[in-house]
Structure formats: C-alpha cells, structure tokens
Amino acid sequence: MTRNTPNRRPAPAFRPGWGVLCGLGLSVALAMPARADPVEGDWLTPAGATVRIQNCGASPCGKLVDFPPLPGNTVETQRDERHRDASKRSRKLKDLTVVWNMRRDQTRWRARVYDPRRGFSANATMTPVGQNQMKVRGCVRVVFNVCEEETWRRKK
C-alpha cells in the first residue's frame, strides 16, 4: 500500500530570511561601542560650577569638579563652610558628591542634590533638553515646597 502524502519539497539546509537579518543586526550591535547615558558628562551651572555626572556603581552621581571659590580660597582649598551641619564644614568641596540617588523616571531623572552655596540638600528632577542642556529643579520643604529651577549646559 502506498500512502497519499501531499507534495512537499524538502526543506533547504539553509533558509535566508529573518534569522540572517537578526544575526547580522546582533553582530553589528555587538561590534559597536556602548553608548554612555546622555546625562553623563561635564555640566556647567549658571553659578559657574562644573558638575561631572558619571557612573558611580548602581546609578550615576555628580561630583563638583570646578567652581568659583570664595575670596581668599582656591578650588583646592575651599571648604564646605556653609553646610548646615557644622561637622561637615571642614570637608573640601572639590570632588564632593553633589548629586546622588539618581534614578531614571521616564524622560527625566530624580535625585538628591546638594547646593554648597546655601549649605542644604534638596529633592530634584533633572530633565535633559536635547544633548546639551538639562533643566534642574530642586525643591525644599519649609512649610510648603520652595522650588528653584536652573538650566545646566553641557561643557565642551
């Protein structure tokens, strides 16, 4: 007895198609260098300070790498003399972490920021505007939220 089977062509050993395209795309992606997060880099504040946002382990953070020191001081010798906590007033400002606990929230970042000009910390949102600007909005709770916003510009 013979069995009726539909006409089938034998499957080719290699069938070009999605597998080739996916493999090609994967190999190109692996060959390209990893892109840094657009928020990383050196940012110039309106007060003339430079904050370097970089990878700090589990999340990015920002360090104060340059700033206009108070009269009689240099960037290397300036201390955190305006800090509300007297025990922290002797620490150097250079390379001090001034942005921490950064976490992405859709198109912006949420973080804690420290303003050494005023000596206090605040909750902040950091929203990139294109590749070269970032809106930074910090809020402190007094009796109600007091907020301030400024635009940082990417330093070239």
Solvent accessible surface area in square Angstrom, and as a share of the most:
residue,aa,sasa,rsa
1,M,242,1.08
2,T,137,0.80
3,R,215,0.78
4,N,154,0.79
5,T,99,0.58
6,P,94,0.59
7,N,160,0.82
8,R,197,0.72
9,R,220,0.80
10,P,123,0.77
11,A,78,0.60
12,P,80,0.51
13,A,120,0.93
14,F,139,0.58
15,R,169,0.62
16,P,97,0.61
17,G,36,0.35
18,W,201,0.71
19,G,60,0.58
20,V,64,0.37
21,L,107,0.53
22,C,86,0.52
23,G,40,0.38
24,L,109,0.54
25,G,40,0.38
26,L,110,0.55
27,S,60,0.39
28,V,78,0.45
29,A,60,0.47
30,L,135,0.67
31,A,86,0.67
32,M,124,0.55
33,P,122,0.77
34,A,106,0.82
35,R,218,0.79
36,A,74,0.57
37,D,33,0.17
38,P,66,0.42
39,V,1,0.00
40,E,45,0.20
41,G,25,0.24
42,D,35,0.18
43,W,2,0.01
44,L,70,0.35
45,T,14,0.08
46,P,91,0.57
47,A,39,0.31
48,G,36,0.35
49,A,13,0.10
50,T,3,0.02
51,V,5,0.03
52,R,98,0.36
53,I,1,0.01
54,Q,62,0.28
55,N,105,0.54
56,C,53,0.32
57,G,62,0.60
58,A,117,0.90
59,S,37,0.24
60,P,17,0.11
61,C,11,0.07
62,G,0,0.00
63,K,58,0.25
64,L,6,0.03
65,V,20,0.12
66,D,63,0.33
67,F,17,0.07
68,P,82,0.51
69,P,48,0.30
70,L,51,0.25
71,P,128,0.81
72,G,89,0.86
73,N,47,0.24
74,T,75,0.43
75,V,32,0.19
76,E,103,0.46
77,T,72,0.42
78,Q,3,0.01
79,R,100,0.37
80,D,2,0.01
81,E,86,0.39
82,R,120,0.44
83,H,22,0.10
84,R,167,0.61
85,D,59,0.31
86,A,69,0.54
87,S,92,0.60
88,K,84,0.36
89,R,102,0.37
90,S,81,0.52
91,R,79,0.29
92,K,99,0.42
93,L,14,0.07
94,K,60,0.25
95,D,74,0.39
96,L,27,0.14
97,T,47,0.27
98,V,6,0.04
99,V,1,0.01
100,W,77,0.27
101,N,90,0.46
102,M,3,0.01
103,R,134,0.49
104,R,138,0.50
105,D,46,0.24
106,Q,163,0.72
107,T,116,0.68
108,R,85,0.31
109,W,16,0.06
110,R,85,0.31
111,A,4,0.03
112,R,73,0.27
113,V,22,0.13
114,Y,13,0.05
115,D,23,0.12
116,P,28,0.17
117,R,103,0.38
118,R,105,0.38
119,G,0,0.00
120,F,46,0.19
121,S,37,0.24
122,A,8,0.06
123,N,90,0.46
124,A,6,0.05
125,T,25,0.14
126,M,0,0.00
127,T,45,0.26
128,P,41,0.26
129,V,68,0.39
130,G,60,0.58
131,Q,106,0.47
132,N,68,0.35
133,Q,66,0.29
134,M,0,0.00
135,K,78,0.33
136,V,10,0.06
137,R,112,0.41
138,G,15,0.15
139,C,25,0.15
140,V,37,0.21
141,R,169,0.62
142,V,105,0.60
143,V,121,0.70
144,F,135,0.56
145,N,85,0.44
146,V,74,0.43
147,C,46,0.28
148,E,86,0.38
149,E,93,0.42
150,E,41,0.18
151,T,29,0.17
152,W,15,0.05
153,R,122,0.44
154,R,54,0.20
155,K,90,0.38
156,K,202,0.86
